[in-house]
Amino acid sequence: MEIYARPMAAYEHQLTADVDQFVAHVEQKLLAGSVTAKLEDTYEHTIGTARMVVRVYERYSAMGGNRVSLGVSILAVDGQLAVSAITSGGSEAVFFKINTMGEDSFLQKAVDAIESFTGELPPPVRADGAVV
């Protein structure tokens, strides 16, 4: 797990999994964990065997008195997933960031959701359905 000290709270993770199962798991965990959390937008693009899945969530931060966004980007190639989660919008200041507790809290929800995923990539199967 890597959480970076950047202007925005960020987290990166890699795993082997089915991208659709992973996205469904993360989405369920993020939306179930907050009354105000909402999926704002989605984006998917495929080139060859690579697939990029992007989800943007938003929720109200009572501590900051504002809304905080969370972007989750997943690059999936042959069952290997590279995940990035970045939060923004939780500061009260005009020219620099102060009180980023809302961002940090939303990012921690994403980290918990990502790291709690236990699904594994299913074993390969032949055309006749037999496990290889």
Backbone hydrogen bonds in HBPLUS format (Angstrom, degrees):
<---DONOR---> <-ACCEPTOR-->    atom                        ^
c    i                          cat <-CA-CA->   ^        H-A-AA   ^      H-
h    n   atom  resd res      DA  || num        DHA   H-A  angle D-A-AA Bond
n    s   type  num  typ     dist DA aas  dist angle  dist       angle   num
A0012-GLU N   A0002-GLU O   3.30 MM  10  5.78 143.4  2.45 144.1 154.5     1
A0004-TYR N   A0010-ALA O   3.21 MM   6  5.58 145.3  2.34 129.7 139.9     2
A0087-THR N   A0009-ALA O   2.93 MM  78  5.44 162.5  1.96 157.7 163.4     3
A0011-TYR N   A0085-ALA O   2.85 MM  74  5.17 140.4  2.01 150.0 159.4     4
A0085-ALA N   A0011-TYR O   2.85 MM  74  5.17 160.3  1.89 152.9 157.1     5
A0013-HIS N   A0083-VAL O   2.93 MM  70  5.15 149.7  2.03 144.7 149.4     6
A0083-VAL N   A0013-HIS O   2.77 MM  70  5.15 176.4  1.77 171.6 170.9     7
A0015-LEU N   A0081-LEU O   3.01 MM  66  5.28 153.5  2.08 142.7 150.0     8
A0081-LEU N   A0015-LEU O   2.73 MM  66  5.28 171.1  1.74 174.0 172.0     9
A0017-ALA N   A0079-GLY O   2.91 MM  62  5.42 146.7  2.02 150.5 158.0    10
A0022-PHE N   A0018-ASP O   2.96 MM   4  6.16 161.3  2.00 156.6 162.7    11
A0023-VAL N   A0019-VAL O   2.87 MM   4  6.04 168.3  1.89 154.5 157.0    12
A0024-ALA N   A0020-ASP O   3.05 MM   4  6.13 164.7  2.08 144.9 149.4    13
A0025-HIS N   A0021-GLN O   2.99 MM   4  6.14 155.6  2.05 145.5 152.2    14
A0026-VAL N   A0022-PHE O   2.96 MM   4  6.22 171.5  1.96 160.7 161.7    15
A0027-GLU N   A0023-VAL O   2.91 MM   4  5.99 167.4  1.92 153.7 157.9    16
A0028-GLN N   A0024-ALA O   2.99 MM   4  6.06 161.3  2.03 144.6 149.9    17
A0029-LYS N   A0025-HIS O   3.01 MM   4  6.25 164.5  2.03 153.8 157.8    18
A0030-LEU N   A0026-VAL O   2.92 MM   4  6.12 163.7  1.95 155.7 160.0    19
A0031-LEU N   A0027-GLU O   2.97 MM   4  6.05 168.9  1.99 154.7 157.8    20
A0032-ALA N   A0028-GLN O   2.95 MM   4  5.83 151.6  2.03 144.1 152.1    21
A0038-LYS N   A0058-GLU O   2.84 MM  20  5.45 143.9  1.97 153.7 165.4    22
A0058-GLU N   A0038-LYS O   2.96 MM  20  5.45 147.4  2.07 149.8 159.8    23
A0040-GLU N   A0056-VAL O   2.71 MM  16  5.48 147.3  1.81 150.3 161.3    24
A0041-ASP N   A0056-VAL O   3.36 MM  15  5.32 153.5  2.43 135.5 139.5    25
A0056-VAL N   A0041-ASP O   3.03 MM  15  5.32 158.1  2.08 157.1 154.6    26
A0043-TYR N   A0054-VAL O   2.98 MM  11  5.01 141.4  2.13 147.2 146.1    27
A0054-VAL N   A0043-TYR O   2.78 MM  11  5.01 163.3  1.81 160.5 160.2    28
A0045-HIS N   A0052-MET O   2.97 MM   7  5.23 149.1  2.07 143.1 151.3    29
A0052-MET N   A0045-HIS O   2.79 MM   7  5.23 168.0  1.80 161.4 165.5    30
A0047-ILE N   A0050-ALA O   2.92 MM   3  5.30 157.7  1.97 147.5 154.9    31
A0050-ALA N   A0047-ILE O   2.93 MM   3  5.30 149.6  2.02 141.0 137.9    32
A0051-ARG N   A0076-ALA O   2.81 MM  25  5.08 151.0  1.89 147.1 156.3    33
A0076-ALA N   A0051-ARG O   2.76 MM  25  5.08 172.9  1.77 157.9 160.4    34
A0053-VAL N   A0074-ILE O   2.82 MM  21  5.05 162.3  1.85 148.9 155.0    35
A0074-ILE N   A0053-VAL O   2.74 MM  21  5.05 154.9  1.80 152.0 159.9    36
A0055-ARG N   A0072-VAL O   2.84 MM  17  5.17 156.2  1.90 148.6 156.7    37
A0072-VAL N   A0055-ARG O   2.78 MM  17  5.17 167.2  1.80 159.6 163.7    38
A0057-TYR N   A0070-LEU O   2.79 MM  13  5.04 168.2  1.80 152.5 155.3    39
A0070-LEU N   A0057-TYR O   2.84 MM  13  5.04 155.2  1.90 139.6 141.6    40
A0059-ARG N   A0068-VAL O   2.98 MM   9  5.53 151.4  2.06 151.2 160.5    41
A0068-VAL N   A0059-ARG O   2.80 MM   9  5.53 163.3  1.83 164.9 169.4    42
A0061-SER N   A0066-ASN O   2.67 MM   5  5.45 170.2  1.68 170.6 173.0    43
A0065-GLY N   A0061-SER O   2.72 MM   4  5.63 130.8  1.96 144.7 160.1    44
A0066-ASN N   A0061-SER O   3.31 MM   5  5.45 138.8  2.49 140.4 145.3    45
A0069-SER N   A0088-SER O   2.84 MM  19  5.39 168.8  1.86 166.9 168.4    46
A0088-SER N   A0069-SER O   2.98 MM  19  5.39 147.4  2.09 143.4 148.1    47
A0071-GLY N   A0086-ILE O   2.80 MM  15  5.25 168.9  1.81 157.2 158.3    48
A0086-ILE N   A0071-GLY O   2.90 MM  15  5.25 155.7  1.96 147.9 156.1    49
A0073-SER N   A0084-SER O   2.83 MM  11  5.20 162.7  1.86 155.3 160.9    50
A0084-SER N   A0073-SER O   2.87 MM  11  5.20 157.0  1.92 153.0 159.3    51
A0075-LEU N   A0082-ALA O   2.91 MM   7  5.16 164.2  1.94 148.5 152.5    52
A0082-ALA N   A0075-LEU O   2.92 MM   7  5.16 152.6  1.99 142.1 151.2    53
A0077-VAL N   A0080-GLN O   2.92 MM   3  5.25 160.6  1.96 150.6 156.2    54
A0080-GLN N   A0077-VAL O   2.98 MM   3  5.25 164.9  2.00 118.9 122.4    55
A0104-ASP N   A0100-THR O   2.96 MM   4  6.26 169.2  1.97 160.6 163.5    56
A0105-SER N   A0101-MET O   2.86 MM   4  5.94 157.0  1.91 147.2 153.5    57
A0106-PHE N   A0102-GLY O   3.04 MM   4  6.17 161.1  2.08 145.1 149.8    58
A0107-LEU N   A0103-GLU O   2.89 MM   4  6.08 160.9  1.93 153.8 159.7    59
A0108-GLN N   A0104-ASP O   2.95 MM   4  6.14 153.3  2.02 142.7 150.0    60
A0109-LYS N   A0105-SER O   3.09 MM   4  6.43 146.8  2.21 142.6 151.0    61
A0110-ALA N   A0106-PHE O   3.11 MM   4  6.48 152.1  2.19 145.0 152.3    62
A0110-ALA N   A0107-LEU O   3.01 MM   3  5.01 114.0  2.47  94.5 110.6    63
A0111-VAL N   A0107-LEU O   2.83 MM   4  6.18 159.4  1.87 155.7 161.7    64
A0112-ASP N   A0108-GLN O   2.90 MM   4  6.07 165.2  1.92 149.8 153.4    65
A0113-ALA N   A0109-LYS O   2.97 MM   4  6.17 155.6  2.03 143.9 150.8    66
A0114-ILE N   A0110-ALA O   2.84 MM   4  6.04 166.8  1.85 157.4 160.8    67
A0115-GLU N   A0111-VAL O   2.86 MM   4  5.96 171.6  1.87 156.7 159.5    68
A0116-SER N   A0112-ASP O   3.01 MM   4  5.93 127.7  2.29 136.5 148.1    69
A0117-PHE N   A0114-ILE O   3.32 MM   3  5.69 162.6  2.35 108.3 113.4    70
A0132-VAL N   A0124-PRO O   2.88 MM   8  5.68 175.7  1.88 148.6 149.1    71
A0126-ARG N   A0130-ALA O   2.79 MM   4  5.42 160.9  1.83 156.6 160.3    72
A0129-GLY N   A0126-ARG O   2.91 MM   3  5.26 162.4  1.94 115.7 120.3    73
